Amino acid sequence: MEIKEAQNLVDNWIKTHGVRYFNELTNMAILSEEVGEVARIISRKYGEQSFKESDKNKDLGDELADVLWVLIAIANQTGIDLTDALKKNIEKKTDRDLQRHHNNEKLK
């Protein structure tokens, strides 16, 4: 699926099943909540925390998809074309960091 397709899919779902977009501030709070759920799984699966019984069946892929969903919703409601934004961001990082990581002794 292309990014634009994903943006259209989320937009159509919200307009059909969700009635309307939550406002931007609400979606920002939801995004923070979803990122927290990803962090909770990562800290237990790859970090030093242990799983609680209620967390054992959490699916990292599903939680990442929740983050992506809300991120796309925010992009849609603020008029951001994520394909263009990502391309520009990669160009910015490439120009700025062309040799930075290769020259970083911590990464060798």
C-alpha positions in Angstrom: 0.0 0.0 0.0 1.3 3.4 -0.9 1.3 6.2 1.8 -1.4 8.2 -0.2 -3.6 5.1 -0.3 -3.2 4.7 3.5 -4.1 8.4 3.9 -7.2 7.9 1.8 -8.2 4.7 3.6 -8.0 6.4 7.0 -9.9 9.4 5.7 -12.7 7.2 4.3 -12.9 5.1 7.4 -13.2 8.1 9.7 -15.8 9.7 7.5 -17.8 6.5 7.2 -17.4 4.8 10.6 -16.0 7.4 12.8 -18.5 10.2 11.9 -15.7 12.9 11.9 -12.1 13.5 12.9 -11.4 14.2 16.6 -9.8 17.7 16.9 -6.1 18.0 16.5 -5.4 18.3 20.2 -7.4 15.2 21.0 -5.6 13.3 18.2 -2.2 14.5 19.6 -3.2 13.1 23.1 -4.3 9.8 21.5 -1.0 9.6 19.6 0.9 10.1 22.8 -1.2 7.3 24.4 -0.6 4.9 21.5 3.2 5.6 21.6 3.1 4.9 25.3 1.5 1.5 24.6 4.3 0.7 22.1 6.9 1.8 24.7 5.2 -0.5 27.3 5.6 -3.5 25.0 9.2 -2.6 24.0 10.3 -2.1 27.6 8.9 -5.5 28.5 10.0 -7.5 25.5 13.4 -5.9 24.9 14.1 -4.1 28.2 14.4 -5.1 31.8 10.7 -4.9 32.8 8.7 -8.1 33.0 5.3 -8.6 31.5 2.2 -8.3 33.6 -0.4 -10.9 33.0 -2.6 -8.3 31.3 0.2 -7.3 28.9 1.3 -10.8 27.7 -1.1 -10.9 24.7 -0.3 -7.4 23.4 0.7 -7.3 19.8 3.5 -4.9 18.9 2.5 -4.8 15.3 -1.1 -3.8 16.2 0.1 -1.1 18.5 2.5 0.3 15.9 -0.4 0.3 13.4 -2.4 2.3 16.0 0.4 4.9 16.1 0.5 5.0 12.3 -3.3 5.4 12.1 -3.4 8.4 14.4 -0.4 9.9 12.7 -2.1 9.6 9.4 -5.3 11.1 10.8 -3.3 14.1 12.1 -1.6 14.5 8.7 -5.0 14.3 6.9 -6.7 16.9 9.1 -3.8 19.3 8.9 -3.4 19.0 5.1 -0.1 17.2 5.1 0.8 14.9 2.2 2.9 12.3 4.0 4.6 11.1 0.8 5.9 14.6 0.1 6.8 15.2 3.7 8.7 12.0 4.0 10.6 12.6 0.8 11.6 16.1 2.0 12.6 14.7 5.4 14.8 12.1 3.8 16.5 14.7 1.6 17.1 16.9 4.7 18.6 14.0 6.7 20.7 13.0 3.7 22.1 16.5 3.3 22.6 17.1 7.0 23.9 13.7 8.0 25.8 12.5 4.9 28.9 11.6 6.8 27.8 12.2 10.4 27.0 8.6 11.3 30.0 7.2 9.4 32.2 9.5 11.4 30.6 8.6 14.7 33.1 6.5 16.7 30.2 5.2 18.9 28.7 3.4 15.9 31.9 1.6 14.9 
